[in-house]
Amino acid sequence: MGQFYQLKDPIARKEIAEQFGITLANLSQILNFKRNGSNAEKIREMAKRKGAVLMSPDLEQKAETIKILDSKGKTERIVNLKK
């Protein structure tokens, strides 16, 4: 999975879509870098100004421990992934 902009505010998403005359689905594709039309960079810049955060696999935190659960949801053991 590559980088993408995360914009959770539904009001901001709607404002951007209306201002550029695009659908919310198209906005999502632009923020996920699946569409790169003529206005895509302008739309991403506006999303950043309205609070969007660039997410990248390099920036995501990885779990250091994992809990192994039984069928009832109780912890059976804990596995440490830290090297």
C-alpha positions, 0 to 999 in steps of 0.5 A: 500500500502506498501513501495517501492523504487521510481526511476524516472531517466529512464537512471538509470533504464535502466542501472540497468536492463541491468547490472542485465539482467532483464526487466524494468517490472521486475525491477519495481516489485523488486522496489515495493517489489513484487519480492524478488529473489536472486538479489533483495536486490542487485538491490535495493541497486544499485537503492538507489545509483542511487537516488531511494527514499524509500517511505512508507505510514508512510512517506507520507504526508497527506492532512490537507485541502480538496477543494470541487469543483463544476462542473466548477472547482470552489471552493465551500468550504474548509474542514479542516481535522486537529483534 
